[in-house]
Amino acid sequence: MKQRREFLKKMGVLTAVSMLPSYLASAAPKKIKEIGVQLYTFRKGMESGDPKGTLKLISELGINQIESASSRFGLFYGLTAKEMKQTCKDLGMTLRSGHCNISTNWESTVEQAAESGQEYLISSGMPIKGQTVDTYKRAAEMFNKAGEDCKKAGIKFGYHNHASEFQSEGGQVFYDVLLQNTDPKYVGFEMDLGWVVAGGKDPFKYFEDYKGRFPLWHLKDMKGTRSTEFGTGDLDITRLLKARKEAGLKYFFIEQEEYTESPLASMKINMAYLQNLNL
């Protein structure tokens, strides 16, 4: 009888679990599998003459997505597009994106981006100067054209913000002008979350108002206008990552411009923070 009672108890537990809604019965903490870095974080190492060695250090942190930044050594720190692609592949990483200046050597930039196998090509800042609505409308036209060029080459184009885009003229926020005057078929946005918050704006409001327009993020914690290690600044990283579907997020890249000790030490802190999140 005792064995029978124990059996029925166990069956009762199993039955209760089976009656739970599927999203509760199968719920388990989700770990982040794809973690990227913007190589500007490791700019000194990448420009030291040993970019392959620096990439190896990055791969050993568990990072598997890479975004390059153009430098005085070119788009890939002195490596050719094919060398950059192969080096990342050999280290178990994928070159996903790259920053560039669309006003300089544009045709060559698109060709190199396509040859590298990267999926995105990102304008790292405004191609023309002037904090006016008209300037931002003209920039939006340039971005639409750049997006068409990229689409023909099999890659996607986007724009990366700083804080100045959240200034306004006549009640119009410049970043909104870009969003409203670019064609989603040709132009995506890489939202630098740290600069959005530093600029006094709410990224969640943008996710709501412009659903799916932000396939890339720079995940950057900030104390005021200085970047800092995750969990020590003003960014609600957990809440942001939970809103990734609404934003349209495909990939995010950690970027840190200032460090407590060194880029490597800061990145170890950031990786530990992300790996301890349950989303």
N, C-alpha and C positions, 0 to 999 in steps of 0.2 A: 504493500500500500504506500509505504514511504517513497519508494522509487517512482510509483505512478504519480504521486503528488508532485514530486520534483519534475517529472516529465511534463506534467500539465502546466506547471509554473513557467518552465522554459518555453513551452508552446505559446503560453499567454503573452510572454514578452515578444516572441517572434510575430505573433498575430498583431499585437499593438503596433510594432514597427511597420509591418506591412500595410497598416491602415493609415499611416502618416501620409500627407501630401508628398509627392515624389521629390519636390525641391527641398523638403526637410529631411526625408529619409536618406537621401543621397548626398546631402550637403556635407562638404568637407572644405577646410581652409584651402584657398588657392594660392599657390606660390607663383611669383613672377619668374617666368622662364626666359624671356627675352629682355636683356638689359643692354642698353647702348651707351656709348660715350661720345661726346663731341671732342675731337682731338685737340681743340684749342686748350682744353684742360691740361694736356700734356705737351704744350707748345714748345717748351724748352727742349724736352727730350726728342720730340719729333724733328726739331730743327738743329739737333746737335751733330748731325752727320751719321747717326745710327737709328734711322726711323724703324728699321726692322727689329732692332733690339728693344725699342720702346714698345712697339706693338706686341712683342712677346710678353713683356711685363704686364701689359694691359690684359692679354688673354689669360694670364695666370690668375687674375682677379676673378675670373668667371664671367667677364664681359664677352658678349658674342655678337653685338651689333656695333658698327662703326660709322661715324659721320666725320668726314675730313673737313679741313678748313684751309682755304688757299693761304699760301705764305710766300715769302720772298724766294722760296725754292720751287714755286709752282703749286698746282692743285694737290700734288701728292708728295710733297716734302722731298723732292728730288728723285722720287721713283717714277717710272712710267705708269700709265694707267694699267697696263697688263701686270706689271710687277706688283702694284698695290693690290690688285684683285687676287693674285696668286698668293701673296704673302698672308693676306687675311684668311684666305681659304686654308692654307697650310696650318694656320694657328687655330682653326675651328671657328673663325669669325666670318661675318658677312659685311662687306662694304655696302651700306644701304643708301647713303646720302652724302652730299658734299656741298659746302658753302662756296660761293663764288661772287665775283663782281660782274654784273651783266653788262656793264659799260665798257669792259675791256676784253678784247679777244674773244668775243662771244661765240663765234662759229667754232673756234678751236676748243673752247670750253665745253660746248655741247658734244663735240666729237669725242673728246677725252672722257667725259662722263659716260657716254654710251659704251665706249671701249672698256671702261673699268667694270661695267656690269652693274653699276649702282642704279637704284630705282628712282631716286629723287635728286634733283638739282635745285639748290636753294639760294636765292638772292639774300646775302647776309645783311643788307641794309638798303636804304633808299638810293636809287640810281641818280637822282637829281636833288639839288638842295632847295630849301625853302619850306617854311612851316605855314603853308597856306592850303586851303581846300583845293585850289586850282592845281597846285603842285602835285598833290596826292592823286588827283584825277588823272593828270598826265602820267604819273608813275603807274597807275592802274592800267592805262592803255599799253604802256611798255611791258607790263607783266603779262597781259593777255597775249601780246605778240610773242613774248619769250615762251609762254606756255604752249603756243601753237608750234613753235620751233622744236621744243622738247618732245611734244607728242609725236611729231614726225620722226624723231630719233628713237622713239620707244621708251622715253623716260618721262617723269612727271616733274612739274615745276612748282615751286612754292616760295613764300616770302617769310623771312624771320624778323621779328620785331625787337625793338629795344623799348625804352620808356618814352621816348619823344613822340611816338605815334599816338600816345594817349592824351596829348595836348589837343586843344580844339580851337576852332575859329567860328564865330557866329553860331555857337551851339552845336557845331558838327565836330565830332571826335575824328581825328585823322585816320585812325585805324578802321573805324566804321566806314569811312569814305572808300578805303581800299577794298573792304569786304563787299560793299554795295556796288562797286564799279568794276569788279573782276568777275570773269566767267568761271564758275565752278568746274566746268569741263576742262579748263586749261590752268587754273591757278588754285593751289591749296595753300594752307597757312601752317607754318611751323610756329606754334605759340611758345614763346619763351615765358614760362609761367612766372619766373622770378621778376622779370621786368614788368609784367602786367600788374602784379601786386605792388611793386615799387612805384608804378605809374598811377596808383590809386584806383585801379579798376578791379572788377570781380570776374575772374575767368569763368565761373559757373554761369554768369549771365550771358557771356558770349556763347558758351556751349548750348544754352537754351535758345538764344536768338538766331544763331547760325549753326544749326545742327549739322554735324558731319563735315564741317569746313576745316577741321584741324587734325589732319592725319599724322602730323609729327609734333612732338613737344620737345622743348628743352626743359628738363626737370632740374630746376635750380632753386635751392633754398636761399633766402635772402634775409639779412639783418639790415633794414633800411635799404641802402643802395649797394651794399657789399654782399657778395655771395659767401655762403658759409656751409658747413657740413649739415647733412640732413638731420632734422630734428632739433636744430638749434636756432632756426630762423622763423620767419613769418608764414611759411607755406604749410597748408594742411595737406600733406602729401597723400595720406590714406584716403581722404575724401576725394581728392583730385583723381586718383587712380580708379576709384569706384565709379567716377563719372566718365571714364574713358570711352565707353560705347556711345554715349550721347555726343561726345566731342568728335567722334569718328576716328579715334586714335588707331594708328597702325604700329608706330614705333616711337619710343621716347629715347632721348639721349641725355645722360647726365652731363651737365656742364658746371664747372666751378672755376672761377677766375682768380679768386684769392684763397689762400690756404692758411691754416693754423700752423702747419709745419712744412708739408710738401704735398704735391699732387698725389703721390702714391699713398701717403698716410691718410689724406682726406678721402681718397676713393675707397680705401679699406673701410672707413667709417660709414661711408654712403652705402657700400655694398652690404655691410652687416645690417644696416637699418632696413634696407629693402628686403633682405632675405628673412627678416623677422616679422614682416607684415603678413597678415592674413586677410585676404581680400575676398 
